[in-house]
Structures are given as C-alpha cells and as structure tokens.
Amino acid sequence: MDRLNEILKELGISKVKLAKCLGVSRQMIYNYLELDDINKWPKDKKVILLNILGVKSADDIDNIKVDTDYIMDVETRINSLFENTSKSEVTDTNVIFSGLETKQKELLHNIVDELKERLSDDKDENAYNSILYLYHYLQTMESSKELKYILAYMSKAAGFTKPYEFVYDENEQFIFESILFSALTLYHSGTASKSKIAATHKRFVAQIEQKMEDKMSRTLEINAAKVQALKELGYTEINTENASEVLSKIVEIQSRKVSG
C-alpha cells in the first residue's frame, strides 16, 4: 500500500479525484488506503483502480514506473472514465459554471475539488497559505507573461505537458524555461548558500518595497482625489446613484495635476 500511495502522489491524483473515480466519498478513500492490502478493497473498486493504473493485478503495482508516458496514459484513462459522468455532474444549475463551455466547466469543477480538499483541514496553515498565495498569483497573472511561463514550466516538470509544447510565445518560453531550469538546478544542488546570494535577495527585497511604496502612494493619491471630488460635487459619500459622476470628477482632478 505504501507503493500505491507513492504512485498516486507521483501521478498527482488527489484523494478527491480518486474518490470521484471510484464513486465513493473522500473519507472512504482514506479508509481504503489505510488497509494493508488492496485485495481487501471491495472488488468493484479494486477493478476500477487497477484499470486506471493499467495493471492486471495488485502484485503488478510494485513494478509500475511513473514517467511522462505513463502519466499521460493514466490521464487518458481517467478522462475516458469521466467523459460522461463529468458532463452530468457539471451543469448550469450552479451559478459558478454559468456561461462556461463543457471543457471549461470540467476544469473549474476539478480545480474547486482540489482546493476544497486542501482547505478542508482548518488546522493546516501551510495549506491555507499556499492557496492564499495561489489566489494572489491568479490575481496578478495577467500583469506578467512570465507568470504564465512559470505555470507551463511546472506542468512540464511534473510530467503533465510534453517538453516541446509551447502554447505561448515559443521563443520567449523556451528561453525562460531554460533559465528557470538552471536556477532550480543551482538551488537543488545545495551550492547556492545564503551568504552567496544575500546581495541578490537584498535587491529582490528592495524592488518589492519600492512597489509597495508606489502602490501606497497611488492609493493615497486616489483617496485624496476622491475626497476632493466629493467636496466639489457636494456629496458626503459615493453611492450607486452618484458613482459615475464622482468617478468622472476624480479623473478630471487627476488630469489637472498632470497638465499642471
């Protein structure tokens, strides 16, 4: 069973995803995985798992070698398994899926399941902070094309995407992936000591602090313009009725400063 857990982790198959494959609850998956022998699983669930893994018996699990081709094969089998069930589960009755096509609905459904699993333990601060950072990542992803290149690199490094697949700018993505690989190789080699890269990290901190200062200055500037706009228009607050007028006045006030 230890090897099975290792394989599931290497494949990126979460407890939630496995539960969906087998048609049982997540808690039942925990119960199954606590057993010392897969042959103690209900026969129908064991058969489904073996089919997903592409083996004929539980004894073959120890011989599984997880590489890119194997990951792709397993994903294909799982996608085939969910081809019909996913369509029935993800419907327009849930507002979160409204306006999305089937492919987008299924992707969002899987993402929500993954996030829910990681957030289910309210004592796991690492899981919470990781999801929080992921949320920040999504919020800023459109501001930098390199953030998308990082996602592509990680997908390739995990074996989900072929190494020569470039969905963005091929030349830029190729260069970025090469540089990132070199950086991570240096990191994992253990030769990049804290003292050697302290100066680099200092520049990193300085850049962040400058961005935060600029953001704060921008916020204060906007707030000042808002106060002035309300005063000039004779309002005490922004509401749904005057929002458009106030925003126009804020733009006007800011343009005065630029022209001045």
Secondary structure, 3 states (H helix, E strand, C coil): CHHHHHHHHHHCCCHHHHHHHHCCCHHHHHHHHHCCCHHHCCHHHHHHHHHHHCCCCHHHHHHCCCCHHHHHHHHHHHHHHCCCHHHHHCCCCCHHHCCCCHHHHHHHHHHHHHHHHHHCCCCCHHHHHHHHHHHHHHHHHHHCHHHHHHHHHHHHHCCCCCCCCCCCCHHHHHHHHHHHHHHHHHHHHCCCCCCCCHHHHHHHHHHHHHHHHHHHHHHHHHHHHHHHHHHHHCCCCCCCCCHHHHHHHHHHHHHHHHHC
